[in-house]
Amino acid sequence: MSQDLPTSPNYFRPVFFSTFLTIFLAEMGDKTQLSTLLISAESQSPWVVFAGSALALISTSLLGVSLGYWIARRLDPQILDFCVALLLLLIAGLLMGDVVSA
């Protein structure tokens, strides 16, 4: 059921950079970034805000990676892909419903 992924340096770079780019772009202008901006402006302590927000993002990322790894070890990749596709379709449908009813 679980697949062993290559651990060579040739495998590390594409995964690292695609993850970084995806998360970086997803967070730009996100409510997390805007909240951090406002807290920093109000507190006048940008380094403390940076440390707190960085620790929060690292913690949520650790939770997501741990949960994803746990799920991937227990489900067949095809089932996991199907479940993710259904979840994304459900989210898209709910968002479209909000737009239409607004």
C-alpha positions in Angstrom: 0.0 0.0 0.0 2.6 2.6 0.9 5.2 3.6 -1.6 8.8 4.2 -0.6 9.9 7.5 -2.2 13.4 8.1 -3.4 15.6 10.1 -1.0 18.3 11.1 -3.5 19.2 14.8 -3.9 17.7 14.7 -7.4 14.3 14.0 -5.8 14.7 16.6 -2.9 15.0 19.7 -5.1 11.8 19.4 -7.1 9.7 18.5 -4.1 11.2 21.2 -2.0 10.9 24.0 -4.6 7.4 23.0 -5.7 6.3 22.9 -2.1 7.9 26.3 -1.3 6.5 27.9 -4.4 3.0 26.5 -3.9 2.8 27.6 -0.3 4.4 30.9 -0.9 2.0 31.8 -3.6 -1.0 30.5 -1.7 -0.2 32.6 1.3 0.4 35.9 -0.6 -2.4 38.2 0.4 -4.0 35.5 2.5 -5.8 36.3 5.7 -2.8 35.0 7.6 -0.5 37.5 5.9 -2.9 40.3 6.4 -3.4 39.5 10.1 0.4 39.4 10.5 0.7 42.8 8.8 -1.9 44.3 11.1 -0.5 42.8 14.3 3.0 44.0 13.3 1.7 47.5 12.6 -0.2 47.7 16.0 2.5 46.1 18.2 5.5 48.1 16.9 7.5 44.8 17.4 8.0 43.4 14.0 10.6 40.8 15.0 8.4 39.4 17.8 5.5 39.2 15.4 7.7 37.5 12.8 8.9 34.9 15.4 5.3 34.2 16.5 3.8 34.0 13.0 6.7 31.8 11.8 6.3 29.4 14.7 2.6 29.3 14.1 3.1 28.5 10.4 5.7 25.9 11.1 3.4 24.3 13.6 0.5 24.1 11.2 2.7 22.8 8.5 4.1 20.1 10.8 0.5 19.1 11.6 -0.4 19.0 7.9 2.7 17.0 6.9 2.3 14.5 9.8 -1.4 14.0 9.0 -0.7 13.7 5.3 2.1 11.2 5.9 -0.1 9.1 8.2 -3.0 9.0 5.7 -0.6 8.2 2.8 0.8 5.2 4.6 -2.7 3.8 5.2 -4.5 4.5 1.9 -3.8 3.3 -1.6 -2.6 6.3 -3.7 -5.5 5.9 -6.1 -8.0 6.0 -3.3 -6.2 9.0 -1.8 -6.3 10.8 -5.2 -10.0 10.1 -5.5 -10.8 11.3 -2.0 -8.8 14.5 -2.6 -10.6 15.1 -5.9 -14.0 14.7 -4.2 -13.0 17.0 -1.4 -11.9 19.7 -3.8 -15.1 19.3 -5.9 -17.1 19.7 -2.7 -15.2 22.8 -1.7 -15.6 24.3 -5.2 -19.4 23.5 -5.1 -19.8 25.2 -1.7 -17.8 28.3 -2.9 -19.9 28.5 -6.1 -23.1 28.2 -4.0 -21.9 31.1 -1.9 -21.2 33.2 -5.0 -24.6 32.4 -6.6 -26.6 33.1 -3.4 -24.7 36.4 -2.7 
